[in-house]
Amino acid sequence: MRLTPWLALVLCFWFVEQTAEHLMQKPAGAVILQVLSNVRVTRSLAFVFGIAGVLFGLQQRSLRRKAEALYQERIRQLESKTAESGTNLDRIEQ
């Protein structure tokens, strides 16, 4: 079922929230609001998430390029194998 991982994630966040509330003796929402109202912290968080997003994008681009090179090589191998065996793909499709 596709809903199960999302429910597990929500449950994990709920446990973290409840633990934080118990340890801080105040509602977690108030603490989050207090942290986010500090401009310096908010800008720092935005900077960290921005850098993380750029690094993630660079990593994904590198992985995509490697995969494309692998697939291109595999296509060349299969096409040469087909050409060597003398198989005519047009004849097979009919």
Backbone as CSV, one residue per row, in Angstrom:
resi,resn,N_x,N_y,N_z,CA_x,CA_y,CA_z,C_x,C_y,C_z
1,MET,0.845,-1.179,0.000,0.000,0.000,0.000,0.893,1.246,0.000
2,ARG,0.531,2.237,-0.776,1.357,3.431,-0.936,1.230,4.395,0.244
3,LEU,0.207,4.247,1.048,-0.027,5.160,2.154,0.824,4.810,3.381
4,THR,1.268,3.588,3.492,1.983,3.119,4.674,3.257,3.914,4.976
5,PRO,4.146,4.197,4.013,5.341,4.974,4.360,5.017,6.375,4.872
6,TRP,3.969,6.990,4.320,3.602,8.336,4.767,3.046,8.306,6.175
7,LEU,2.253,7.288,6.479,1.732,7.172,7.835,2.863,6.938,8.832
8,ALA,3.849,6.145,8.450,4.996,5.912,9.326,5.773,7.202,9.558
9,LEU,5.919,8.010,8.531,6.621,9.284,8.661,5.867,10.229,9.590
10,VAL,4.560,10.309,9.436,3.747,11.159,10.315,3.840,10.668,11.753
11,LEU,3.812,9.376,11.942,3.922,8.807,13.280,5.272,9.135,13.913
12,CYS,6.335,9.069,13.134,7.667,9.413,13.650,7.723,10.879,14.062
13,PHE,7.164,11.773,13.237,7.142,13.191,13.595,6.314,13.431,14.860
14,TRP,5.225,12.709,14.991,4.390,12.863,16.173,5.151,12.439,17.423
15,PHE,5.887,11.309,17.343,6.680,10.863,18.490,7.756,11.877,18.848
16,VAL,8.406,12.446,17.851,9.439,13.456,18.104,8.814,14.678,18.767
17,GLU,7.663,15.099,18.282,6.991,16.261,18.862,6.610,16.006,20.317
18,GLN,6.046,14.843,20.574,5.642,14.527,21.937,6.846,14.454,22.877
19,THR,7.938,13.894,22.398,9.154,13.810,23.214,9.697,15.200,23.501
20,ALA,9.719,16.059,22.475,10.217,17.426,22.655,9.340,18.194,23.640
21,GLU,8.033,18.053,23.532,7.141,18.736,24.464,7.375,18.264,25.893
22,HIS,7.560,16.987,26.061,7.775,16.446,27.400,9.103,16.939,27.988
23,LEU,10.150,16.958,27.173,11.457,17.376,27.663,11.528,18.882,27.928
24,MET,10.847,19.700,27.125,10.923,21.152,27.259,9.848,21.713,28.181
25,GLN,8.889,20.910,28.538,7.785,21.336,29.393,6.998,22.511,28.801
26,LYS,6.988,22.641,27.495,6.168,23.646,26.810,5.790,23.085,25.450
27,PRO,4.729,23.592,24.848,4.289,23.066,23.544,5.364,23.233,22.466
28,ALA,5.509,22.212,21.641,6.527,22.234,20.588,6.231,23.338,19.573
29,GLY,4.968,23.623,19.321,4.609,24.677,18.386,5.131,26.030,18.832
30,ALA,5.088,26.284,20.145,5.594,27.560,20.669,7.104,27.657,20.474
31,VAL,7.809,26.558,20.677,9.265,26.559,20.505,9.623,26.767,19.035
32,ILE,8.910,26.104,18.134,9.173,26.250,16.698,8.906,27.688,16.272
33,LEU,7.804,28.263,16.763,7.485,29.645,16.430,8.548,30.603,16.964
34,GLN,9.050,30.328,18.148,10.093,31.172,18.738,11.381,31.092,17.915
35,VAL,11.739,29.911,17.478,12.959,29.732,16.682,12.815,30.413,15.332
36,LEU,11.674,30.226,14.673,11.471,30.805,13.351,11.269,32.315,13.373
37,SER,10.908,32.872,14.527,10.745,34.317,14.600,12.088,35.033,14.693
38,ASN,13.144,34.289,15.002,14.482,34.872,15.039,15.000,34.945,13.602
39,VAL,15.222,36.160,13.101,15.605,36.362,11.704,16.945,35.708,11.392
40,ARG,17.880,35.782,12.300,19.202,35.207,12.068,19.113,33.684,11.874
41,VAL,18.327,33.040,12.714,18.164,31.586,12.598,17.433,31.240,11.307
42,THR,16.408,32.006,10.976,15.631,31.747,9.762,16.504,31.874,8.515
43,ARG,17.316,32.916,8.468,18.210,33.098,7.314,19.250,31.979,7.262
44,SER,19.748,31.569,8.409,20.732,30.476,8.447,20.117,29.181,7.937
45,LEU,18.886,28.904,8.395,18.205,27.686,7.927,17.968,27.749,6.425
46,ALA,17.571,28.910,5.919,17.347,29.056,4.478,18.647,28.833,3.714
47,PHE,19.737,29.346,4.229,21.032,29.167,3.579,21.440,27.688,3.564
48,VAL,21.278,27.023,4.696,21.645,25.600,4.778,20.803,24.770,3.819
49,PHE,19.488,25.001,3.808,18.624,24.234,2.909,18.896,24.577,1.448
50,GLY,19.238,25.827,1.163,19.586,26.210,-0.204,20.835,25.499,-0.688
51,ILE,21.867,25.491,0.130,23.110,24.793,-0.223,22.851,23.296,-0.379
52,ALA,22.063,22.728,0.531,21.742,21.302,0.434,20.991,21.004,-0.864
53,GLY,20.085,21.880,-1.266,19.346,21.686,-2.516,20.252,21.738,-3.731
54,VAL,21.189,22.677,-3.730,22.138,22.778,-4.848,23.011,21.535,-4.914
55,LEU,23.513,21.086,-3.770,24.356,19.883,-3.751,23.579,18.651,-4.202
56,PHE,22.332,18.545,-3.773,21.492,17.425,-4.205,21.295,17.463,-5.721
57,GLY,21.040,18.645,-6.269,20.866,18.783,-7.712,22.112,18.398,-8.492
58,LEU,23.270,18.817,-7.993,24.528,18.451,-8.660,24.755,16.944,-8.625
59,GLN,24.432,16.335,-7.491,24.589,14.883,-7.379,23.647,14.164,-8.347
60,GLN,22.402,14.616,-8.429,21.441,13.990,-9.332,21.853,14.149,-10.784
61,ARG,22.396,15.309,-11.146,22.864,15.525,-12.514,23.994,14.566,-12.849
62,SER,24.913,14.383,-11.900,26.026,13.456,-12.119,25.520,12.024,-12.293
63,LEU,24.587,11.616,-11.440,24.030,10.266,-11.553,23.291,10.074,-12.872
64,ARG,22.546,11.102,-13.303,21.811,11.002,-14.568,22.766,10.877,-15.742
65,ARG,23.858,11.641,-15.724,24.827,11.560,-16.812,25.493,10.187,-16.860
66,LYS,25.804,9.632,-15.703,26.397,8.288,-15.674,25.419,7.250,-16.214
67,ALA,24.156,7.374,-15.840,23.144,6.430,-16.309,22.953,6.551,-17.818
68,GLU,22.936,7.781,-18.333,22.782,7.967,-19.776,23.956,7.369,-20.541
69,ALA,25.160,7.534,-20.016,26.332,6.959,-20.679,26.246,5.429,-20.670
70,LEU,25.809,4.872,-19.555,25.658,3.421,-19.455,24.622,2.916,-20.449
71,TYR,23.494,3.616,-20.531,22.443,3.188,-21.452,22.879,3.330,-22.908
72,GLN,23.596,4.400,-23.230,24.075,4.581,-24.602,25.010,3.448,-25.002
73,GLU,25.892,3.071,-24.082,26.813,1.961,-24.369,26.041,0.662,-24.558
74,ARG,25.036,0.434,-23.720,24.240,-0.786,-23.827,23.467,-0.807,-25.151
75,ILE,22.945,0.332,-25.565,22.221,0.415,-26.846,23.171,0.086,-27.994
76,ARG,24.381,0.642,-27.943,25.355,0.346,-28.999,25.679,-1.148,-29.057
77,GLN,25.838,-1.763,-27.886,26.131,-3.201,-27.854,24.991,-3.998,-28.473
78,LEU,23.772,-3.681,-28.090,22.628,-4.433,-28.599,22.433,-4.207,-30.090
79,GLU,22.645,-2.982,-30.560,22.502,-2.723,-31.987,23.561,-3.445,-32.792
80,SER,24.789,-3.485,-32.304,25.834,-4.200,-33.034,25.568,-5.703,-33.015
81,LYS,25.055,-6.203,-31.917,24.725,-7.625,-31.828,23.609,-7.975,-32.810
82,THR,22.622,-7.100,-32.913,21.516,-7.314,-33.845,22.021,-7.254,-35.282
83,ALA,22.910,-6.302,-35.574,23.440,-6.168,-36.933,24.289,-7.375,-37.311
84,GLU,25.046,-7.902,-36.365,25.896,-9.070,-36.643,25.075,-10.322,-36.908
85,SER,23.966,-10.462,-36.208,23.163,-11.678,-36.369,22.327,-11.630,-37.639
86,GLY,22.249,-10.453,-38.249,21.505,-10.337,-39.500,20.016,-10.263,-39.301
87,THR,19.583,-9.998,-38.109,18.164,-9.889,-37.828,17.642,-8.574,-38.363
88,ASN,16.576,-8.644,-39.102,15.949,-7.452,-39.630,14.742,-7.137,-38.753
89,LEU,14.826,-6.053,-37.985,13.755,-5.727,-37.061,12.462,-5.371,-37.774
90,ASP,12.557,-4.802,-38.962,11.347,-4.468,-39.714,10.570,-5.736,-40.078
91,ARG,11.284,-6.774,-40.421,10.644,-8.036,-40.800,9.976,-8.677,-39.574
92,ILE,10.576,-8.521,-38.399,10.026,-9.124,-37.191,8.728,-8.434,-36.794
93,GLU,8.645,-7.105,-36.948,7.462,-6.372,-36.549,6.261,-6.695,-37.408
94,GLN,6.456,-7.126,-38.632,5.329,-7.418,-39.518,4.735,-8.707,-39.157
